């Protein structure tokens, strides 16, 4: 079962990856590579939206994941 802490860890990792994609996009002069890195950054935003929604859902609907 997915737990709150698992989602929080994955979201933190995604932030790091997104930052790395941005750095790589800025670091290259190859426009195709730049476009690909920017597309990957956009894709990870979509993934993070899903993960954030899932985190919100389990926080609200699972007593085990609520802070006391």
C-alpha positions as CSV (number, residue, x, y, z in Angstrom):
1,X,0.0,0.0,0.0
2,X,1.2,3.5,-0.8
3,X,1.8,5.6,2.2
4,X,2.1,9.3,2.7
5,X,5.9,9.2,3.3
6,X,6.5,7.2,0.1
7,X,4.7,9.9,-1.9
8,X,6.5,12.7,-0.2
9,X,9.9,11.0,-1.0
10,X,9.0,10.5,-4.6
11,X,7.8,14.1,-5.0
12,X,11.0,15.4,-3.5
13,X,13.0,13.2,-5.9
14,X,10.9,14.5,-8.8
15,X,11.7,18.1,-7.8
16,X,15.4,17.2,-8.0
17,X,15.0,15.5,-11.4
18,X,13.0,18.4,-12.8
19,X,15.8,20.8,-11.7
20,X,18.4,18.6,-13.4
21,X,16.3,18.7,-16.6
22,X,16.2,22.5,-16.5
23,X,20.0,22.7,-15.9
24,X,20.6,20.3,-18.8
25,X,18.3,22.3,-21.1
26,X,20.1,25.5,-20.3
27,X,23.6,23.9,-20.6
28,X,23.2,22.7,-24.2
29,X,23.4,24.6,-27.4
30,X,21.7,21.7,-29.3
31,X,18.2,23.0,-29.8
32,X,16.7,19.4,-30.2
33,X,18.3,18.3,-26.9
34,X,17.1,21.6,-25.3
35,X,13.5,20.9,-26.5
36,X,13.6,17.3,-25.3
37,X,14.8,18.3,-21.8
38,X,12.1,20.9,-21.6
39,X,9.5,18.4,-22.8
40,X,10.8,15.9,-20.1
41,X,10.5,18.7,-17.5
42,X,6.9,19.2,-18.6
43,X,6.2,15.5,-18.4
44,X,7.5,15.3,-14.9
45,X,5.2,18.2,-13.9
46,X,2.3,16.0,-15.1
47,X,3.5,13.1,-13.0
48,X,3.9,15.3,-10.0
49,X,0.4,16.6,-10.4
50,X,-0.9,13.0,-10.2
51,X,1.3,12.3,-7.2
52,X,0.2,15.4,-5.4
53,X,-3.4,14.5,-6.0
54,X,-2.8,11.0,-4.8
55,X,-1.1,12.4,-1.7
56,X,-4.0,14.7,-1.0
57,X,-6.4,11.8,-1.4
58,X,-4.7,9.4,0.9
59,X,-4.1,12.1,3.5
60,X,-7.8,12.9,3.5
61,X,-9.2,9.4,3.3
62,X,-6.8,7.1,5.2
63,X,-6.7,7.4,9.0
64,X,-3.3,5.8,9.1
65,X,-1.8,8.7,7.1
66,X,-3.3,11.5,9.1
67,X,-1.1,13.5,11.5
68,X,-2.2,13.4,15.1
